[in-house]
Amino acid sequence: MKKCLLFTLAFLLSNAAFSQTSGDYNYSIAVRGYSLIQMPKILNQKNEEKFTEAVFKGGMLKINDNQISYRLSGNYLKKEVRLVNNCLNCEEANGKLTDYSFKIGFEKNINFSVVQPYFGFDMGYRYNKFVGTLRAKSPMAAVLGPDGAEASKSGFTMAPVLGMKVNPIPQVTLFMESNLEFFYSYERQETVGPDQARTFKKFNKWEFLLNPVSVGLQVNLASNR
């Protein structure tokens, strides 16, 4: 009798868990409510200014196929920034930062339960640009005024993803994920002094950016059951 009851309970629980998965729906639309991300370095920025908070700055479209979802994602951030260069004169930069990316990839659920760990991989294009002023902390710089500064990076990005989803109801999924992003970019740096003298630098470089957490909401559409 006990074995029969245990079997029945296990069957009901597994059936309920199976019914609450995004894999039962053809499409999903997701929005990132909060993200803590590491931005590409601006100019010769110090390492202390490491993470940036972003609220409702990204979204995803997913095509679901059982335990695998193919994802198209985009992120956009524009904000005022203030930073200090890691240099002899400790220059201070003030201006506007624009950052956006477009990625394609996949994610694979590890199980069909209400709580679903998953892993994935994204790759695509990223663009990052700073426009502002650069001022050295010296009496001479205070007299002459700041330099105009512009720095941009554009290139290929890829990121392995680890995450977890919770399905309170079949149509809605809460998710939390993190990734380590590999960003290979072509960088341009240009400064214009008060006397209109220009300096220009260009580089190709790799950056490794840790994005510890991204939390969001996913709505599942078009049931296939």
Backbone bond lengths (Angstrom), bond angles and torsions (degrees), N, CA, C in turn:
res aa  C-N    CA-C-N  psi(-1)  N-CA   C-N-CA  omega(-1)  CA-C   N-CA-C  phi
1 M - - - 1.458 - - 1.533 110.75 -
2 K 1.327 115.14 -44.43 1.464 119.44 -179.92 1.520 110.67 -63.14
3 K 1.357 115.23 -41.54 1.463 118.67 179.19 1.521 111.53 -63.00
4 C 1.320 115.71 -37.37 1.458 120.48 179.46 1.520 111.09 -65.44
5 L 1.360 116.08 -43.34 1.462 120.27 178.67 1.521 111.57 -64.51
6 L 1.344 116.07 -41.48 1.462 119.67 179.16 1.523 111.37 -64.40
7 F 1.311 116.03 -40.52 1.465 120.60 178.36 1.520 110.83 -62.87
8 T 1.348 116.15 -44.54 1.468 120.71 -179.96 1.518 111.48 -63.20
9 L 1.357 117.01 -42.90 1.463 121.51 179.56 1.524 110.88 -64.11
10 A 1.337 116.05 -43.35 1.464 119.69 179.51 1.514 110.98 -63.47
11 F 1.320 116.80 -39.61 1.463 120.96 179.05 1.514 111.99 -63.77
12 L 1.348 116.22 -43.82 1.463 120.36 179.91 1.517 111.57 -65.29
13 L 1.334 116.24 -41.70 1.461 119.90 -179.69 1.523 111.00 -65.96
14 S 1.330 116.73 -43.20 1.459 119.22 -179.85 1.512 111.16 -66.94
15 N 1.316 117.56 -35.69 1.461 120.93 178.89 1.518 111.02 -67.85
16 A 1.347 116.83 -40.48 1.471 120.96 178.18 1.512 110.65 -66.49
17 A 1.363 115.54 -40.21 1.461 118.80 179.76 1.514 110.65 -65.49
18 F 1.325 117.19 -42.01 1.453 120.56 -179.36 1.510 111.74 -62.28
19 S 1.330 116.46 -34.68 1.463 120.01 -176.18 1.522 112.35 -74.68
20 Q 1.329 117.07 -11.11 1.456 120.26 -176.76 1.521 110.14 -111.48
21 T 1.309 117.40 55.50 1.459 121.78 178.10 1.510 109.57 -129.33
22 S 1.339 116.19 146.99 1.457 120.48 178.57 1.519 111.66 -68.91
23 G 1.351 117.64 -15.94 1.448 120.75 177.55 1.514 113.68 -65.50
24 D 1.328 117.14 -15.08 1.466 121.26 176.60 1.519 112.04 -80.12
25 Y 1.330 117.70 0.21 1.466 122.01 -177.02 1.524 109.31 -125.57
26 N 1.318 115.79 144.11 1.461 120.44 -175.53 1.525 113.23 -72.21
27 Y 1.340 116.49 -35.89 1.458 121.51 -174.77 1.527 110.81 -133.09
28 S 1.317 115.43 154.12 1.463 121.85 173.45 1.516 109.32 -140.44
29 I 1.320 115.85 142.28 1.462 122.27 174.19 1.524 107.35 -117.97
30 A 1.326 116.28 127.37 1.460 120.80 -175.34 1.528 110.59 -125.30
31 V 1.327 115.26 148.01 1.469 121.43 175.23 1.526 107.92 -127.49
32 R 1.327 116.15 137.66 1.462 120.95 177.07 1.526 108.66 -87.00
33 G 1.324 116.69 110.94 1.456 120.44 -178.38 1.526 113.04 -76.62
34 Y 1.326 116.65 -38.89 1.471 121.01 -178.94 1.518 108.77 -147.33
35 S 1.328 116.30 136.31 1.461 121.23 176.73 1.525 109.62 -138.55
36 L 1.313 115.59 141.91 1.463 122.72 171.55 1.519 105.88 -114.59
37 I 1.338 116.76 113.17 1.458 121.11 -168.95 1.528 111.19 -131.06
38 Q 1.309 114.75 155.01 1.465 121.54 174.04 1.519 108.19 -101.11
39 M 1.321 116.80 119.73 1.451 121.46 -177.94 1.529 110.58 -86.07
40 P 1.337 117.50 154.94 1.471 120.12 171.91 1.527 110.81 -58.24
41 K 1.320 116.66 148.00 1.462 120.69 -179.69 1.518 111.04 -65.15
42 I 1.333 115.43 141.23 1.461 122.44 176.57 1.528 108.08 -103.25
43 L 1.347 116.83 126.33 1.467 121.90 -177.91 1.524 109.13 52.59
44 N 1.330 118.37 -124.49 1.465 121.58 179.22 1.526 110.11 -112.22
45 Q 1.311 115.62 46.59 1.457 123.74 -172.95 1.524 113.22 -57.34
46 K 1.332 115.88 142.19 1.457 120.94 176.15 1.522 110.56 -69.25
47 N 1.330 116.28 152.34 1.462 121.19 -177.12 1.525 113.44 -73.18
48 E 1.329 118.81 -17.53 1.453 120.84 -175.52 1.539 112.37 -62.47
49 E 1.330 116.64 -33.41 1.457 120.70 -178.40 1.529 107.54 -84.85
50 K 1.333 116.17 82.73 1.456 120.20 -161.67 1.519 114.56 -98.25
51 F 1.328 118.78 -46.85 1.457 120.82 -171.99 1.531 111.90 -117.75
52 T 1.327 114.32 150.53 1.463 122.18 179.18 1.517 108.85 -124.44
53 E 1.328 116.94 138.38 1.462 121.49 176.20 1.524 109.46 -92.60
54 A 1.329 116.46 136.67 1.462 122.38 178.52 1.521 108.98 -131.56
55 V 1.322 116.92 130.42 1.466 122.68 -178.54 1.526 108.95 -117.81
56 F 1.325 116.15 121.72 1.469 123.29 -179.05 1.536 111.59 50.80
57 K 1.353 115.44 54.85 1.466 121.12 -178.75 1.521 112.85 -118.61
58 G 1.333 117.94 17.13 1.456 118.84 179.99 1.506 112.14 -162.23
59 G 1.335 115.55 162.18 1.456 120.62 179.32 1.522 110.90 -155.55
60 M 1.350 115.30 169.54 1.461 121.36 -178.93 1.521 110.67 -143.89
61 L 1.314 115.08 149.66 1.453 123.54 168.11 1.520 106.82 -117.73
62 K 1.343 116.43 128.54 1.457 120.51 -177.62 1.521 110.69 -121.29
63 I 1.321 115.31 141.19 1.458 122.65 170.91 1.525 106.31 -109.83
64 N 1.323 116.47 115.91 1.460 121.57 -171.95 1.525 111.70 -93.93
65 D 1.321 115.82 136.97 1.454 122.59 176.93 1.522 107.75 -138.60
66 N 1.350 115.65 88.61 1.455 121.70 -177.86 1.533 109.88 59.89
67 Q 1.345 118.61 -116.27 1.464 120.57 -178.10 1.526 113.25 -88.91
68 I 1.319 118.75 -3.02 1.466 122.33 -178.92 1.524 109.93 -112.07
69 S 1.317 116.88 136.13 1.465 122.55 174.55 1.528 108.48 -122.71
70 Y 1.321 115.92 130.75 1.467 121.55 174.16 1.520 107.51 -94.18
71 R 1.331 117.17 128.57 1.457 120.69 -168.48 1.528 112.50 -123.70
72 L 1.319 114.20 140.26 1.459 123.60 173.21 1.523 106.12 -119.26
73 S 1.331 116.75 119.05 1.464 120.47 -173.95 1.519 111.56 -126.25
74 G 1.323 115.23 154.68 1.454 122.23 176.49 1.516 110.50 -143.69
75 N 1.321 116.84 145.59 1.467 122.33 178.51 1.528 109.17 -137.69
76 Y 1.337 115.85 142.85 1.465 120.79 -179.58 1.523 108.98 -142.92
77 L 1.327 115.69 132.34 1.464 121.08 179.82 1.517 109.38 -141.75
78 K 1.338 116.54 132.30 1.457 122.21 174.74 1.510 107.92 -138.13
79 K 1.323 117.50 125.84 1.462 119.96 -175.72 1.522 110.78 -158.53
80 E 1.327 114.78 161.10 1.459 121.88 172.62 1.524 108.79 -79.57
81 V 1.331 116.62 136.90 1.464 120.15 -179.80 1.521 110.05 -130.46
82 R 1.311 113.61 153.25 1.467 121.67 174.86 1.521 106.41 -139.91
83 L 1.318 117.28 126.80 1.459 120.54 -175.48 1.516 110.67 -147.68
84 V 1.325 115.16 166.77 1.468 122.06 -179.66 1.514 108.15 -118.78
85 N 1.318 116.33 132.37 1.460 121.59 177.30 1.525 110.51 -75.26
86 N 1.315 115.87 147.29 1.454 122.00 176.65 1.532 108.33 -89.27
87 C 1.341 115.97 80.25 1.461 119.95 -173.33 1.517 109.99 -147.85
88 L 1.326 115.09 177.95 1.463 120.53 -175.74 1.514 112.33 -62.51
89 N 1.333 117.41 -42.19 1.462 120.86 -177.87 1.531 113.64 -92.89
90 C 1.352 117.24 1.50 1.474 122.18 178.33 1.529 111.20 50.47
91 E 1.321 117.20 55.77 1.462 121.14 -179.15 1.520 110.91 -63.15
92 E 1.318 114.97 146.56 1.463 120.95 178.07 1.523 108.88 -110.60
93 A 1.328 115.86 131.49 1.464 121.60 -179.95 1.520 109.55 -111.40
94 N 1.331 115.98 137.77 1.465 122.57 176.38 1.518 108.15 -133.41
95 G 1.326 116.70 135.96 1.451 118.39 178.91 1.509 112.95 171.55
96 K 1.329 115.89 -160.15 1.458 122.69 -178.40 1.518 110.21 -110.56
97 L 1.331 114.89 136.10 1.452 122.11 177.51 1.524 109.13 -110.71
98 T 1.319 116.72 131.47 1.458 122.99 173.45 1.519 108.36 -122.25
99 D 1.324 115.90 129.41 1.455 120.41 -178.52 1.525 109.30 -141.39
100 Y 1.336 117.08 129.16 1.459 119.04 174.68 1.519 110.28 -147.66
101 S 1.332 115.70 158.18 1.459 121.22 -179.70 1.517 110.18 -151.27
102 F 1.339 114.66 153.89 1.458 122.78 174.16 1.524 107.52 -131.22
103 K 1.339 116.35 130.57 1.460 120.26 -175.99 1.519 111.13 -137.04
104 I 1.339 114.99 151.96 1.454 121.60 169.26 1.516 107.49 -123.12
105 G 1.339 116.81 151.56 1.450 119.21 -179.10 1.509 111.83 -178.25
106 F 1.312 115.19 -158.03 1.459 120.45 -179.89 1.523 109.34 -147.84
107 E 1.326 115.46 163.27 1.455 121.94 170.28 1.522 108.29 -139.86
108 K 1.315 117.46 146.54 1.461 122.23 -179.43 1.523 110.08 -126.30
109 N 1.334 116.00 122.80 1.455 121.07 175.97 1.520 109.83 -72.46
110 I 1.338 115.99 143.83 1.456 120.23 179.77 1.525 111.31 -86.64
111 N 1.341 117.26 -25.96 1.463 120.16 179.04 1.522 110.22 -147.61
112 F 1.336 116.62 -176.62 1.460 122.51 -179.43 1.525 111.70 -110.19
113 S 1.313 119.06 15.21 1.462 121.44 -173.96 1.525 111.36 -80.00
114 V 1.322 115.17 177.69 1.467 120.87 178.59 1.528 110.39 -63.03
115 V 1.339 116.95 -39.57 1.468 122.44 174.44 1.528 107.30 -99.80
116 Q 1.322 117.03 118.49 1.459 121.95 -172.25 1.530 111.50 -121.81
117 P 1.329 119.00 105.02 1.470 119.90 167.99 1.527 109.26 -68.11
118 Y 1.322 117.05 150.90 1.458 119.81 177.23 1.530 109.81 -151.95
119 F 1.325 114.41 161.72 1.461 121.06 173.76 1.517 107.86 -132.91
120 G 1.326 116.25 161.26 1.450 119.17 -177.85 1.515 112.21 -165.52
121 F 1.322 114.38 -171.48 1.469 120.74 -178.73 1.524 108.46 -155.41
122 D 1.331 116.73 133.94 1.468 122.93 177.58 1.523 109.53 -124.68
123 M 1.337 116.17 150.60 1.455 120.58 171.58 1.529 108.93 -150.49
124 G 1.334 116.11 154.03 1.452 118.72 -178.02 1.517 112.76 172.19
125 Y 1.341 115.06 -145.13 1.466 122.86 -172.86 1.529 109.33 -122.17
126 R 1.348 115.94 141.18 1.474 120.92 177.57 1.525 109.71 -134.41
127 Y 1.332 114.74 143.80 1.468 121.88 177.95 1.520 108.25 -133.02
128 N 1.329 115.89 134.26 1.461 121.98 -177.41 1.524 108.25 -138.53
129 K 1.360 117.61 129.05 1.457 120.05 -176.92 1.526 111.00 -142.02
130 F 1.336 114.23 136.54 1.469 121.85 174.74 1.522 108.44 -119.67
131 V 1.331 116.57 133.10 1.462 122.96 175.12 1.522 107.65 -132.00
132 G 1.346 117.10 123.62 1.453 118.96 -179.01 1.513 111.87 -178.44
133 T 1.318 115.25 -145.63 1.467 121.92 -178.60 1.515 109.73 -124.94
134 L 1.332 114.37 156.73 1.457 122.12 179.99 1.518 107.62 -132.65
135 R 1.321 116.03 119.85 1.471 120.69 -175.54 1.527 110.06 -125.19
136 A 1.332 116.42 126.07 1.467 121.30 174.84 1.524 109.70 -78.73
137 K 1.327 116.37 144.22 1.460 120.97 -179.69 1.525 109.27 -87.04
138 S 1.326 115.93 78.78 1.466 121.42 179.26 1.524 108.40 -149.87
139 P 1.338 118.83 154.75 1.470 121.03 178.81 1.520 112.81 -58.62
140 M 1.319 118.29 -37.05 1.454 121.32 -179.68 1.533 111.05 -65.62
141 A 1.337 116.19 -39.32 1.465 120.04 179.53 1.519 111.07 -66.47
142 A 1.338 116.77 -34.02 1.457 120.01 178.55 1.518 111.26 -65.36
143 V 1.339 117.21 -32.26 1.460 121.35 179.16 1.518 111.43 -76.48
144 L 1.332 116.27 -44.17 1.459 121.15 -175.32 1.529 113.39 -77.41
145 G 1.322 116.50 -28.64 1.462 119.67 -176.83 1.520 111.60 97.10
146 P 1.345 117.34 170.41 1.465 120.73 -175.37 1.523 112.74 -78.76
147 D 1.312 114.96 160.76 1.460 121.79 170.67 1.530 109.15 -86.38
148 G 1.327 116.86 146.55 1.448 120.20 167.75 1.515 108.93 -77.69
149 A 1.329 117.87 141.42 1.463 120.84 -176.61 1.523 110.29 -136.90
150 E 1.326 114.83 139.91 1.457 121.03 175.24 1.522 108.05 -142.47
151 A 1.329 115.95 129.07 1.463 121.56 179.68 1.513 108.87 -138.23
152 S 1.325 116.13 132.60 1.462 119.72 -179.78 1.519 110.35 -137.06
153 K 1.340 115.34 150.42 1.452 123.00 176.12 1.525 108.38 -134.87
154 S 1.302 116.77 136.90 1.459 121.00 175.79 1.514 108.41 -145.06
155 G 1.336 115.73 140.45 1.448 116.93 180.00 1.501 114.46 169.66
156 F 1.319 114.86 -163.42 1.460 124.31 -173.04 1.519 110.23 -89.10
157 T 1.328 116.33 138.40 1.452 121.09 178.40 1.514 110.27 -132.95
158 M 1.321 116.72 145.46 1.462 121.75 174.92 1.528 108.72 -146.83
159 A 1.347 115.86 150.03 1.455 119.01 -172.87 1.521 111.46 -154.10
160 P 1.338 118.77 120.69 1.462 120.84 167.04 1.529 109.67 -71.68
161 V 1.327 116.25 144.60 1.468 121.94 -172.29 1.524 110.09 -124.88
162 L 1.334 116.82 139.25 1.456 123.63 169.25 1.519 108.09 -126.23
163 G 1.330 117.05 136.78 1.453 118.30 -178.14 1.511 113.46 -157.47
164 M 1.332 114.19 -179.38 1.456 121.89 178.45 1.517 108.93 -146.43
165 K 1.345 116.12 138.00 1.452 122.17 178.75 1.526 110.13 -119.46
166 V 1.330 115.65 146.76 1.464 122.48 174.79 1.516 107.51 -125.10
167 N 1.341 116.74 130.54 1.457 122.35 -176.46 1.527 110.19 -111.31
168 P 1.345 119.43 86.38 1.469 120.19 179.40 1.525 112.40 -64.99
169 I 1.330 116.94 -35.84 1.461 123.13 173.44 1.527 106.95 -139.12
170 P 1.346 118.88 159.06 1.464 119.55 -175.19 1.520 114.30 -58.27
171 Q 1.333 118.35 -33.15 1.467 120.59 -174.13 1.522 113.60 -83.93
172 V 1.334 118.32 -12.73 1.462 121.62 -174.23 1.523 110.41 -128.66
173 T 1.319 115.54 135.38 1.461 121.98 178.82 1.521 109.39 -131.19
174 L 1.325 116.14 132.99 1.460 122.17 171.97 1.532 107.43 -98.96
175 F 1.334 117.09 137.42 1.461 118.36 -178.77 1.521 111.32 -135.04
176 M 1.319 114.46 154.05 1.463 122.51 174.75 1.521 106.48 -141.37
177 E 1.336 117.09 130.22 1.456 120.18 -178.79 1.519 111.28 -144.95
178 S 1.315 115.32 163.80 1.465 121.73 175.73 1.522 107.72 -140.92
179 N 1.332 116.35 159.36 1.452 119.67 179.16 1.526 111.15 -153.36
180 L 1.324 114.58 162.10 1.460 122.58 172.72 1.517 106.79 -114.97
181 E 1.330 116.54 114.97 1.460 120.87 -172.81 1.528 111.00 -98.63
182 F 1.339 115.42 133.60 1.458 122.74 174.94 1.529 106.90 -105.78
183 F 1.332 116.18 115.55 1.463 121.91 -172.90 1.520 109.02 -118.61
184 Y 1.327 116.69 114.60 1.462 122.27 176.15 1.522 108.04 -107.07
185 S 1.320 117.24 118.90 1.467 120.23 -169.58 1.519 112.58 -133.98
186 Y 1.317 113.43 157.29 1.460 122.66 166.43 1.519 106.33 -99.18
187 E 1.330 116.83 122.09 1.469 121.55 -174.15 1.528 110.62 -113.96
188 R 1.335 114.64 137.75 1.463 122.58 174.15 1.525 108.67 -121.49
189 Q 1.330 116.66 133.16 1.459 122.48 174.58 1.528 108.81 -127.25
190 E 1.326 115.52 128.47 1.464 120.02 179.31 1.522 109.44 -136.95
191 T 1.316 116.63 132.73 1.464 122.22 175.39 1.523 109.39 -125.65
192 V 1.336 114.86 146.99 1.465 122.15 178.61 1.519 107.72 -126.44
193 G 1.336 117.12 117.22 1.455 121.36 -178.12 1.516 112.60 -77.81
194 P 1.335 117.33 169.75 1.475 121.32 177.55 1.529 112.85 -57.36
195 D 1.340 116.98 -26.97 1.473 121.46 178.27 1.532 112.00 -90.43
196 Q 1.362 115.99 11.91 1.469 123.23 179.33 1.531 113.63 70.35
197 A 1.318 117.13 12.14 1.468 120.33 174.31 1.532 108.93 -73.41
198 R 1.318 116.09 133.53 1.462 121.41 -175.41 1.529 110.84 -110.80
199 T 1.318 114.61 142.79 1.464 120.67 170.85 1.528 107.74 -125.83
200 F 1.318 115.97 142.66 1.457 120.57 -176.29 1.517 109.32 -136.75
201 K 1.338 116.36 134.62 1.457 122.04 176.87 1.520 108.76 -134.91
202 K 1.323 116.48 150.75 1.457 120.44 175.04 1.528 109.32 -143.25
203 F 1.339 114.98 146.46 1.453 121.10 -175.96 1.532 109.07 -143.81
204 N 1.323 114.27 160.80 1.460 122.26 162.58 1.528 106.25 -120.36
205 K 1.322 117.56 129.22 1.454 118.22 -175.05 1.532 111.62 -151.88
206 W 1.342 114.55 158.88 1.458 123.48 171.00 1.519 109.14 -99.60
207 E 1.325 116.42 143.61 1.456 122.11 170.19 1.518 108.60 -133.83
208 F 1.326 115.77 144.10 1.456 122.03 178.02 1.527 107.50 -114.02
209 L 1.328 116.55 114.29 1.456 122.33 -170.87 1.526 110.07 -116.08
210 L 1.315 116.15 121.22 1.463 121.59 178.96 1.522 109.84 -90.56
211 N 1.318 116.50 124.34 1.467 122.46 176.08 1.527 107.66 -114.23
212 P 1.344 117.91 93.41 1.470 120.87 -167.50 1.522 114.77 -64.46
213 V 1.337 117.98 -37.79 1.461 117.83 -174.21 1.524 111.46 -152.57
214 S 1.311 114.89 141.26 1.459 123.12 172.28 1.522 106.77 -140.71
215 V 1.322 116.78 124.78 1.471 122.26 -176.12 1.517 108.79 -119.31
216 G 1.321 116.75 136.12 1.456 118.26 -178.15 1.510 113.97 -158.63
217 L 1.321 114.56 -175.29 1.463 123.92 -176.82 1.523 108.94 -125.54
218 Q 1.318 116.10 137.03 1.461 122.52 -178.15 1.523 109.36 -124.43
219 V 1.318 117.01 131.17 1.464 122.67 176.64 1.516 108.37 -108.32
220 N 1.333 116.58 128.14 1.460 122.52 -175.69 1.536 109.95 -99.70
221 L 1.337 116.12 132.63 1.456 121.39 -172.78 1.533 111.37 -127.45
222 A 1.328 116.28 155.70 1.462 124.12 174.53 1.526 112.33 61.94
223 S 1.317 116.68 77.45 1.462 121.87 179.97 1.529 110.39 -62.01
224 N 1.351 115.81 138.98 1.461 120.28 178.58 1.524 112.78 -106.54
225 R 1.349 116.12 16.42 1.460 120.48 -179.54 1.512 111.00 -107.97
